[in-house]
Amino acid sequence: MSDNLLRIGTSAVLANSSLLNTTSNNIGNINTPGYVRQRTEFEAQQFGLGVGRGTTERLVNEFTLKQMRRDTSNLAFASQFVNEANRVDALFSNPANSIATGMNDLFAQIQTANNDPTQLSNRQLIIGSSQALIDRFDGMSNLILDQEKYVNQQLDIYVNESNNLIKQIATYNKDIASYGKGATRPVPLDLLDKRDLAILKLSEMLEISTLDADNGEKLVFMAGGQSLVVEQGDFQLLALNGEPDPNRKELQLQLNSKKTVLRDVNVKEIGGKLGAVVAFREEILDPVQRQLGQLSLSLADSMNSQNKLGMTLSGGIGDNLFTLPSFAALSFAGNVGSINYNIEPGKSGDLPLTDFMVTIVNNGTPGTVLLEAVDGKGNVIPGTDKTITGLDFSTDVTINAADSPDGDLYGLEMTISNSSATGEKFLLNPLSTAARRLEMATNRPEDIALASPVRGVFNSANLGNGRIEDLTVTSTDTSPAPFLANAPYTITYLGSDQFEITDSAATTFTATFGSNNYNEILKQAGIADDLGFDFNISGQPKPGDTFTLEFNQGGINDNRNGLAFAELQSASTMRRNADSSASSAANKYSFNQSYATMVGSIGERTRQARTSEEANSAILAQTTQWYESLSGVSLDEEAANLVRFQQSYAAASKIISTSQTVFDTLLQAVR
């Protein structure tokens, strides 16, 4: 009997000692990151002979743990996105940085100059406002460029942190697998804690999922299904690559066993901090930079085109006010040829908010080139392909809108050099740098062409009340050159709704109307495109009435072209999308509409991100509380257990003491 009591008491003391150790360990590690509460459980020996084998385990709910990882990724994404977006939102919400203010100031100066076109000081204000606007474009574009560089730095940091965590998880997997799953060599619980903590930290970097392997390892995958950690401690690392743009880092997966093997990553499904940085670049930085570029190019090109339709204070035809940049295409690895390109003068209205991919389909004779618009992720936008055929690649090839089957090449003019090989691809991204590369083409206020170069007068001896109206210049690049080479033009009303146009070389043309609605006289005569201007006649002329069109010599008080300048402020001159007609009114918007859309988009996306951050923070707090309810250490509960196990230990000690007394009594009885 005493033997059984001793055995029972000894096993009870040892069991309660283990329980006290487990409880003390829980209390001691209450502030240890990643520590999971442990519990020791015993089974009773057969035949009532004491406490049997005990097992210490971690109290963790795998479903809750996976939920916490997911919610951690979501909050990390939202918080990182908000941090990034707040900086850009602060830039564009500051009135001192407003492009709209600069544009409004420029057009206000144009209005002032129109009030007195002869004042040189008023024209100088236009030059000053133009330079200030260029400086503002340059400053804002460079600030966005700084954000792009910062994104690359963050990607470097987060990729390094992620790779370190991936390696740690793989190492923990190997250590855990080396213990096996048998009862003779149990896995140290702290290894499981450390592995779970590393996986949780990795989920902060990117969204992941896990699977349990038969040997106790945790297999880790990206949300898109790409494997990060597989069996036998093998793993893949995240890598950064800039192709074809070395300044734009893109995520890829790299085999640990073979560094040269790279796999593309679906950036849309990255999640976490890495996903937020990439999403911020794609959803805010890239669109903003492209919109700044489109706005600057469209404004400068429109101003240039309008100035060329007017007459300067010096009495000549206007020229460019701004110098538009030229660009070099980004070449993919292995390319031999090169492409230089620019915006075709007067075609900025055809340029959408996209980049472009050029493919040399065939560089034979004849050769073929394919131009396609691509979205922010590099995917081709359906219905935007332009195929140009019949090219001769034996020399440099220049392509513009005239070579496109539909006359639309998105405003681009390209020169392909070095006989590019069949299959070569090039990326054209003119909008990414345009805003910081504009320059003034002139600083002379006299070069601003506020006057119209053509004036129309009626003969005072006319019997009718016909007058020349709506005299509009559409081009000064005419044939024969120079503009108005065969002026003056005499227009004679022949009666019966018919006009005769005679130039200085005595060449005559006839315009016949079916009514007394005498609009676009030169177009009706078939010579408007050649002459570069047109006009209407209002009122009712009498047969024999004559009108004269001539160069506006000495017309420095004229502000007709200046008024056309002012109308550019509200004109729909910019193209919204590449996948619809450039001439569609629904696909056009004005300078101010473009800038307002850009600023509004930044503010709306930032507001959405803040709301998402608040929601995900609340969700993660709830999930963490759920997880901690089982896996977290409660001091109150552990203190109660400590008292209970102390009492059990003391009681078990009494059993041993009792067995000793019984044994001593037996010894005394047999003496």
FIKOLVO-461491 format. One line per 3 residues: number of its first residue (from 1); their letters; for each residue y, z, x of C-alpha. Coordinates in pm, whole numbers, plus 32768, in hexadecimal, padded with zeros to 4 digits. Layout:
N
NUM> a> Y/Z/X  ...;
# end
This chain:
671
1> msd> 8000/8000/8000  80F1/805A/8113  809E/7F0D/81BB;
4> nll> 8109/7E4E/8084  8245/7F1D/8065  829D/7ED5/81CE;
7> rig> 8261/7D63/81A3  8331/7D59/8063  8449/7E26/80F9;
10> tsa> 8456/7D5C/8239  8465/7C10/8180  856F/7C9D/8097;
13> vla> 8643/7D15/81BB  8629/7BC3/8267  8677/7B0B/8124;
16> nss> 87A8/7BDD/80DA  8816/7BBA/8243  880D/7A40/8214;
19> lln> 88D1/7A5F/80D1  89D5/7B35/8180  89E9/7A35/829B;
22> tts> 8A1C/7917/81A5  8B26/79D6/80E7  8BD6/7A3D/8227;
25> nni> 8BC9/78D3/82A0  8C6C/7860/815B  8D80/7960/817E;
28> gni> 8DB4/7910/82EE  8DD7/7798/82AC  8EB6/77AC/817D;
31> ntp> 8FCD/76FC/823E  8EED/7608/82FB  8F3C/749F/8292;
34> gyv> 8E16/73F6/81ED  8D43/7530/81D6  8C5C/7535/80A7;
37> rqr> 8BEE/7680/8010  8A88/76DB/8066  8983/7795/7FA1;
40> tef> 8837/782B/8015  871A/783E/7F20  85C2/78E0/7F47;
43> eaq> 8479/78C6/7E95  8393/79F0/7E4C  8252/7A22/7F12;
46> qfg> 810C/7A08/7E57  8066/7B42/7DD1  81AE/7C00/7DDC;
49> lgv> 81B2/7C24/7F54  8328/7BFF/7F8F  841F/7AE6/7FC5;
52> grg> 83A4/798E/802A  8446/786F/80E5  85BF/7844/80BD;
55> tte> 8691/7708/80C3  8805/76E9/8107  88AE/75BD/8066;
58> rlv> 8A08/7530/802A  8A96/7546/7ECD  8B1A/73E9/7E93;
61> nef> 8B1F/72FC/7D6C  8AF8/719A/7DF5  8B92/70FD/7CC0;
64> tlk> 8CC7/71D8/7CDD  8CDA/7194/7E53  8CD4/701B/7E1A;
67> qmr> 8DDB/7041/7D0B  8EB8/7107/7DF9  8E96/6FF9/7F03;
70> rdt> 8EFD/6EEF/7E09  9026/6FBB/7D8D  908A/7006/7EF6;
73> snl> 9093/6E90/7F3B  9162/6E4E/7E05  9261/6F5C/7E57;
76> afa> 9275/6EF2/7FC5  92B6/6D8E/7F52  93C5/6DF3/7E5B;
79> sqf> 9472/6EE7/7F47  9473/6DF4/806A  94F4/6CDA/7F8D;
82> vne> 960C/6DB8/7F08  9672/6E1E/8068  9686/6CB3/80D3;
85> anr> 972B/6C31/7F94  9834/6D43/7F91  98C5/6CC0/80D8;
88> vda> 98EE/6B5D/8055  996B/6BD8/7F04  9A74/6CA9/7FB6;
91> lfs> 9AE3/6B77/807E  9B18/6A9A/7F4F  9BA5/6BA5/7E6B;
94> npa> 9CC1/6BE6/7F61  9DF4/6B1C/7EF0  9E5C/6AF2/805B;
97> nsi> 9D2B/6A15/8095  9D4A/6948/7F56  9D24/67D2/7F87;
100> atg> 9DAA/67A2/7E27  9EF2/6847/7E8F  9F0E/6757/7FB4;
103> mnd> 9EC9/6627/7ED8  9FC1/6697/7DD0  A0C8/66CC/7EDC;
106> lfa> A08D/656D/7F65  A0B5/64CA/7E11  A1E5/65A1/7DC7;
109> qiq> A288/6515/7F02  A22E/63B6/7E92  A2DD/63F8/7D47;
112> tan> A40F/6477/7E02  A415/633E/7EDB  A3F5/6263/7DA5;
115> ndp> A536/62FB/7D1F  A5F4/6272/7E4A  A520/617B/7F16;
118> tql> A638/6138/800D  A640/62A0/808C  A583/62B1/81D5;
121> snr> A56A/642C/81C1  A4A5/6415/807A  A3AD/632A/811E;
124> qli> A391/6416/8246  A321/6527/8155  A201/6446/80EC;
127> igs> A199/6422/8258  A1AE/659B/8288  A0E6/65E8/814D;
130> sqa> 9FE0/64E5/81B0  9FB2/6586/8304  9FA1/66DF/8268;
133> lid> 9E96/6666/8177  9DCB/65D0/8295  9DE7/671B/834F;
136> rfd> 9D6E/67D2/8219  9C44/66EA/81F5  9BF7/671B/8364;
139> gms> 9C15/6895/834D  9B38/68B9/821A  9A32/67CB/82A3;
142> nli> 9A25/6888/83EC  9A00/69D1/8333  98D6/693F/827A;
145> ldq> 9852/68BC/83C5  9868/6A1E/8451  9796/6A93/832A;
148> eky> 9698/6982/8376  967F/69F8/84DE  9656/6B5D/8466;
151> vnq> 953C/6AEB/8381  948A/6A55/84AE  94B3/6B9D/856A;
154> qld> 9429/6C61/8444  9302/6B76/8428  92B7/6BB1/8599;
157> iyv> 92C4/6D2B/8569  91F8/6D35/8428  90F3/6C42/84AD;
160> nes> 90C4/6D1D/85E2  90A4/6E56/850B  8FAE/6DA7/8422;
163> nnl> 8EDB/6D2A/8543  8ECE/6E86/85DC  8E55/6F11/848F;
166> ikq> 8D53/6DFA/846C  8CCC/6E4E/85C5  8CC3/6FC1/8570;
169> iat> 8C00/6F80/8431  8B09/6EA4/84EB  8ADC/6FB4/85F5;
172> ynk> 8AA6/70C2/84EE  89A7/6FDF/8445  88E0/6FBE/8586;
175> dia> 88EB/7135/85C5  8881/7184/8460  876A/7081/8462;
178> syg> 86E4/7113/85A7  8694/725B/84F4  85C7/71AA/83EB;
181> kga> 859D/722D/828B  8483/7324/82BF  848F/749A/8289;
184> trp> 842C/74E2/83F0  856F/7452/847D  8684/746A/8378;
187> vpl> 87CC/73B3/83AB  88EB/749B/8412  89CA/74B4/82E2;
190> dll> 8B06/749F/83B2  8AA8/7339/8412  8A9A/72DB/82A3;
193> dkr> 8BED/737F/826E  8C84/72C3/8393  8BF6/7179/831D;
196> dla> 8C79/71AA/81BC  8DCE/7209/8245  8DD5/70CD/831E;
199> ilk> 8D73/6FF9/81F2  8E84/709F/8121  8F86/7058/8231;
202> lse> 8F0C/6EEF/8244  8F3A/6ED2/80CA  90A7/6F26/8105;
205> mle> 90C3/6DF6/81E9  9009/6D04/8103  8F3C/6D0B/7FC7;
208> ist> 8DCA/6D37/8011  8C7A/6D70/7F6B  8B43/6E1C/7FF7;
211> lda> 89CB/6E09/7FD3  88C3/6F02/8047  87BC/6E7C/8134;
214> dng> 8658/6F01/8138  8687/6F9F/828D  87B6/706C/821F;
217> ekl> 88C4/6F7E/829A  89F3/6F1E/81CB  8A30/6DA9/81B6;
220> vfm> 8BA1/6D56/818E  8C2D/6C19/80F1  8D84/6B92/80A2;
223> agg> 8DE3/6B63/7F36  8DA6/69EE/7F5C  8C41/6A2A/7FD1;
226> qsl> 8C74/69F6/8147  8BA5/6AF1/820D  8C4F/6BE4/82FB;
229> vve> 8B34/6CD3/8358  89C7/6C6D/8335  887B/6D04/839C;
232> qgd> 8819/6D6C/84FC  8980/6DCB/854B  89F6/6C60/854F;
235> fql> 8B51/6C0D/84D3  8C65/6B0B/84B8  8DCD/6B3C/8520;
238> lal> 8F11/6AC7/8485  8FD6/69D1/8557  912D/692E/8545;
241> nge> 9166/67BE/8577  9298/66E1/854A  9222/6581/84F3;
244> pdp> 92E3/64A0/84EF  9412/6588/84FC  93EA/667B/8621;
247> nrk> 94FF/6756/8593  9445/6790/844E  9318/6873/847E;
250> elq> 91F0/683C/8396  90C3/6921/8366  8F68/68AE/83CE;
253> lql> 8E15/694E/840C  8D82/6945/8568  8C15/6979/85BD;
256> nsk> 8BEF/6A9F/86AA  8ACF/69F3/875D  8B88/68A8/8782;
259> ktv> 8D03/68BC/8798  8D37/6745/876E  8C9E/6742/8611;
262> lrd> 8DB2/6776/8511  8D9E/677C/8398  8EBA/6758/82A2;
265> vnv> 8F16/6880/81C9  8F7C/6866/805D  90D1/690B/8085;
268> kei> 90F2/6932/7F0C  8FD8/6A33/7F0C  9031/6B00/8040;
271> ggk> 90D8/6C27/7F92  9151/6D62/8040  926A/6D62/813D;
274> lga> 91FA/6C1D/81DA  91F3/6B72/808A  934A/6BFC/8032;
277> vva> 93E6/6B74/8171  934D/6A1D/8138  93AB/6A20/7FC6;
280> fre> 9510/6A89/801A  952D/6964/8109  949D/686C/800D;
283> eil> 954C/68ED/7ED5  96A2/694E/7F5B  96ED/68EC/80C2;
286> dpv> 966A/6786/80BC  9704/672B/7F69  9852/67C5/7FCA;
289> qrq> 985B/670B/8114  9801/65C5/8067  9905/65FA/7F55;
292> lgq> 9A11/6643/8057  99AC/6508/8111  99AB/6431/7FD9;
295> lsl> 9AF9/64BA/7F66  9BA0/6485/80B6  9B19/6323/80E0;
298> sla> 9B6E/62BE/7F7C  9CCD/634C/7F90  9D18/62AC/80E1;
301> dsm> 9C7F/615B/8087  9D31/6151/7F36  9E7D/61A0/7FDD;
304> nsq> 9E3D/6095/80E5  9DE2/5F91/7FE0  9F16/5FDD/7F10;
307> nkl> 9FFE/5FD8/803C  9F7D/5E7D/8096  9FEC/5E03/7F3E;
310> gmt> A155/5E6A/7F77  A285/5E1D/804C  A302/5F0D/8155;
313> lsg> A466/5F7B/8191  A46C/5E81/82B0  A427/5D63/81BE;
316> gig> A2C1/5D1B/8224  A172/5D3D/8176  A0E2/5E9C/8192;
319> dnl> 9FBE/5EFD/826F  9ECE/6025/828F  9F61/6182/8275;
322> ftl> 9E1B/622A/82E2  9D12/61D4/83E1  9BB7/61F4/834C;
325> psf> 9A9F/625A/8438  997A/6182/849F  981A/6212/84B4;
328> aal> 96D4/61EF/856E  958E/6204/84AB  9497/6317/8500;
331> sfa> 9365/627A/859C  9202/62F7/856E  9123/632E/869C;
334> gnv> 9098/61EE/872B  91AE/610C/86AF  9234/6001/8798;
337> gsi> 9357/5F76/86D3  9496/6018/865A  9583/6002/8533;
340> nyn> 96F9/6034/8536  97A9/6038/83E8  98EC/6083/8334;
343> iep> 997E/6084/81D7  99E0/5F23/8178  9B5B/5F21/813E;
346> gks> 9BA8/5F45/7FCD  9A3E/5F9B/7F76  9A48/6117/7F83;
349> gdl> 9A2C/611D/7E08  98C6/609F/7E2F  9861/61C1/7F10;
352> plt> 978F/62C9/7E58  9744/6432/7EBD  9606/63DF/7F7B;
355> dfm> 9577/6388/80CB  94C2/6240/8102  937F/61CA/81A1;
358> vti> 9373/6076/8247  9220/5FD5/8289  91EF/5E9A/8355;
361> vnn> 90ED/5DF6/8273  90D3/5CC2/834D  9198/5C6D/8485;
364> gtp> 911A/5B0A/849A  91D6/59D2/8437  922E/59F7/8323;
367> gtv> 923D/5B72/832E  9250/5C73/8216  92FB/5DC7/8200;
370> lle> 92C9/5ECF/80F3  93DF/5FC7/80A4  938F/60F3/7FC4;
373> avd> 9457/6222/7F59  93AD/6370/7F9F  93E9/64C7/7F09;
376> gkg> 942F/660B/7FC1  92BC/663B/800E  9295/64DE/80A0;
379> nvi> 91E0/644F/7F70  9234/62EE/7F04  92F6/62E0/7DBC;
382> pgt> 9240/61EF/7CD3  92FA/60B2/7C78  93E9/60BD/7DA2;
385> dkt> 933A/5FC4/7E89  93FC/5E9B/7F10  9334/5D89/7FBB;
388> itg> 93F4/5C9C/809D  9334/5B67/810A  9371/5A30/81DB;
391> ldf> 93EE/5AEC/830F  93E1/5A68/8471  9382/5B7E/8562;
394> std> 93A4/5AA5/8696  9505/5B33/86B3  95BB/5C62/8627;
397> vti> 95AC/5C5F/84AB  96D4/5CCB/83D6  969B/5D1C/8266;
400> naa> 9793/5D73/8155  97B7/5D63/7FDB  97C2/5BE8/7FDC;
403> dsp> 965B/5BE2/805E  95D1/5CC2/7F4A  9534/5C0B/7E23;
406> dgd> 9607/5CD0/7D2C  973E/5CE4/7E07  9715/5E5C/7E30;
409> lyg> 96BA/5EED/7F84  974B/6047/7F3A  9889/5FF2/7FF8;
412> lem> 97D0/5FD8/8143  97FA/5ED4/8252  96E6/5EDF/8359;
415> tis> 96A7/5E39/84A7  953B/5E3D/8518  950F/5E10/868F;
418> nss> 93FC/5DDF/8791  9313/5D1F/86A9  9287/5E54/85FD;
421> atg> 910D/5E47/85DA  905E/5E1F/848D  9025/5F70/83E8;
424> ekf> 913D/6029/8498  91FF/611E/83C2  9361/61A3/83E0;
427> lln> 941D/62B4/8325  9586/6275/82C3  964C/63B0/8270;
430> pls> 97BC/634B/827D  9833/6461/8198  97BA/657D/8278;
433> taa> 98CA/6544/8380  99D2/646D/82D5  9ABC/6586/8265;
436> rrl> 9AFC/65FE/83C8  9B21/64A4/8464  9C42/6411/839F;
439> ema> 9D7E/63BB/845E  9ED6/6336/840D  9EFD/61C4/845B;
442> tnr> A078/61DE/8466  A184/62E7/8481  A2A0/61FA/8424;
445> ped> A337/6243/82CE  A3AC/60D7/82BF  A23E/606A/82A8;
448> ial> A20F/6100/814F  A212/5FD6/8063  A2BB/604F/7F25;
451> asp> A340/5EFB/7EBB  A27A/5DDE/7E22  A27E/5CA6/7F00;
454> vrg> A2A9/5BBE/7DD2  A3C1/5BAA/7CDA  A3E5/5AD5/7BA6;
457> vfn> A52D/5A5A/7B12  A583/598A/79E4  A680/586D/79D7;
460> san> A7C1/58E3/7935  A7D5/5793/7889  A68F/57CD/77D0;
463> lgn> A6A6/57A8/7658  A58B/5895/7604  A567/5A09/763E;
466> gri> A432/59F5/771C  A425/5AE7/783D  A334/5B20/795F;
469> edl> A27A/5C68/7929  A163/5D2E/79CF  A17B/5C77/7B1A;
472> tvt> A049/5D01/7BCF  9FDF/5CC3/7D37  9E65/5CD4/7D6E;
475> std> 9E4B/5C55/7ED4  9F2A/5BF0/7FF3  9E02/5B66/80B8;
478> tsp> 9E17/5A0C/8020  9DC9/58A6/806F  9E99/57FE/80E2;
481> apf> 9F1F/5915/81BA  A013/59BA/81D3  A050/5A4C/807C;
484> lan> A13F/5977/7FA8  A12A/585E/80A9  A177/575B/7F99;
487> apy> A283/5823/7EE5  A35C/5808/7E24  A293/57B0/7CEF;
490> tit> A343/5714/7BC4  A2AD/574F/7A6D  A31B/5662/795A;
493> ylg> A2C9/568E/77EC  A259/553C/7766  A237/55A9/7600;
496> sdq> A0F8/55BB/7530  A097/56FC/75E9  A084/5644/7735;
499> fei> A11C/5697/7889  A13D/55CD/79C8  A13C/5680/7B1A;
502> tds> A1D2/55C7/7C44  A1D2/564A/7DAB  A2BA/55F1/7ECB;
505> aat> A1D0/54D7/7F33  A1F9/543B/7DD8  A090/548A/7D79;
508> tft> A075/54C6/7C05  9F86/5591/7B30  9F71/55B7/79BA;
511> atf> 9F2B/56EA/78E4  9ED8/56A7/7779  9EBC/57B6/766F;
514> gsn> 9E37/57AB/750E  9F42/5899/7491  A091/592A/74F6;
517> nyn> 9FE7/5A48/75AF  A04B/59E0/7710  9F91/5AD8/77E9;
520> eil> 9F10/5A94/7948  9FB4/5941/796D  9F28/58F8/7AC9;
523> kqa> 9DC8/595F/7A66  9DDD/586F/7941  9E44/5762/7A39;
526> gia> 9D1D/57BE/7B1B  9DEB/5820/7C4C  9E1F/599B/7C2B;
529> ddl> 9D11/59F2/7D2B  9D9D/58F8/7E25  9F04/596D/7E02;
532> gfd> 9EB3/5AE4/7DF5  9F95/5B3B/7CCF  9FC4/5AF7/7B5C;
535> fni> A0BD/5B37/7A45  A0FA/5B28/78D0  A213/5A88/780B;
538> sgq> A298/5B4F/76E9  A374/5AD6/75D0  A37F/596B/755F;
541> pkp> A3F2/5865/765B  A47A/5713/75F0  A3FC/55C7/7679;
544> gdt> A4A7/5584/77C4  A4E1/56F4/7814  A498/5741/7981;
547> ftl> A43C/5876/7A48  A429/58AC/7BBF  A339/597F/7C8E;
550> efn> A3A4/59BF/7DF6  A38A/5AB1/7F18  A44C/5BEF/7ED3;
553> qgg> A53C/5BBA/7FF4  A62C/5CE0/801B  A58E/5D99/7EF7;
556> ind> A596/5EEC/7FA2  A604/5F99/7E5F  A4C1/5F2B/7DBA;
559> nrn> A3C0/603D/7D75  A2B8/5F79/7CB3  A1AB/5FA9/7DBB;
562> gla> A217/6113/7DDE  A1D0/6145/7C6D  A077/60B3/7CA6;
565> fae> A04D/61B0/7DC1  A0A1/62C8/7CCD  9FA1/624A/7BD1;
568> lqs> 9E8C/627A/7CD2  9EA0/63F2/7C97  9E00/63D8/7B40;
571> ast> 9D48/628E/7B67  9BCB/6292/7B59  9B89/6205/7CB0;
574> mrr> 9A56/62C8/7D27  98E8/6285/7CDF  9810/63A0/7C5A;
577> nad> 96AC/6321/7C84  95F0/6216/7D41  94F6/61D3/7C2B;
580> ssa> 95E7/6134/7B35  96E4/601D/7B3A  980E/6051/7C1D;
583> ssa> 98EE/5FAC/7B1A  987F/608C/79FB  999B/6163/797C;
586> ank> 98AB/6285/7947  984F/6275/7AB6  99B4/629E/7B31;
589> ysf> 9A99/63C6/7B5F  9BE8/6417/7BFC  9C47/64D5/7D38;
592> nqs> 9C9F/6614/7C7F  9B69/65FE/7BA4  9A94/65DA/7CDC;
595> yat> 9B2C/6709/7D84  9B21/67D8/7C44  99B0/677E/7C19;
598> mvg> 9968/67EC/7D7D  9A1F/6939/7D64  9991/697D/7C0B;
601> sig> 9832/6936/7C87  985B/6A2B/7DA8  98DD/6B3C/7CC0;
604> ert> 97D0/6B03/7BB9  96B3/6B00/7CB6  9738/6C3C/7D5A;
607> rqa> 9757/6CEB/7C09  95F2/6C8C/7BB1  957B/6D14/7CFE;
610> rts> 962A/6E61/7CC5  958E/6E82/7B6E  943A/6E2D/7C00;
613> eea> 9468/6F31/7D11  94B3/7042/7C12  9387/6FE3/7B3E;
616> nsa> 9296/6FCF/7C63  9315/7117/7CF1  92C4/71C5/7BA9;
619> ila> 916D/711F/7B97  9115/7182/7CFC  9186/72EA/7CBE;
622> qtt> 90A1/72FA/7B90  8F7C/7261/7C4D  8FB3/7348/7D77;
625> qwy> 8FB4/7475/7C90  8E6E/73F9/7BF8  8DD7/73CB/7D51;
628> esl> 8E53/751C/7DD0  8DC3/75CD/7CA0  8C6C/7597/7D38;
631> sgv> 8CA1/7549/7EA7  8DD1/761D/7EF2  8DC0/7784/7F6D;
634> sld> 8E3F/788E/7E7A  8E9B/79D3/7F29  8E6B/7A9A/7DE8;
637> eea> 8D0F/7A12/7DB2  8CAA/7A3A/7F1F  8D32/7BA0/7F2B;
640> anl> 8C63/7BF6/7DF8  8B31/7B57/7E98  8B72/7C18/7FD7;
643> vrf> 8B6D/7D64/7F1C  8A35/7CFE/7E59  8978/7C8D/7F90;
646> qqs> 89E0/7DCC/804C  894B/7E9C/7F36  880F/7DC7/7F36;
649> yaa> 87F5/7DEC/80AE  8817/7F68/8092  8711/7F74/7F81;
652> ask> 8623/7E9F/8053  8656/7F8F/8173  85EC/80AD/808E;
655> iis> 84A7/7FF3/804C  845E/7FF1/81C0  84B9/8161/81D5;
658> tsq> 83D4/81AE/80B0  82B5/80EF/814D  82E3/81C0/8289;
661> tvf> 82D5/8303/81BF  8199/8294/810C  80F9/8233/8254;
664> dtl> 814F/8385/82EE  80BA/8439/81BD  7F77/8375/81DF;
667> lqa> 7F60/83D2/834D  7F8F/8542/82FA  7E81/852F/81EB;
670> vr> 7D70/84B9/82D7  7DB1/85B6/83E8;
# end
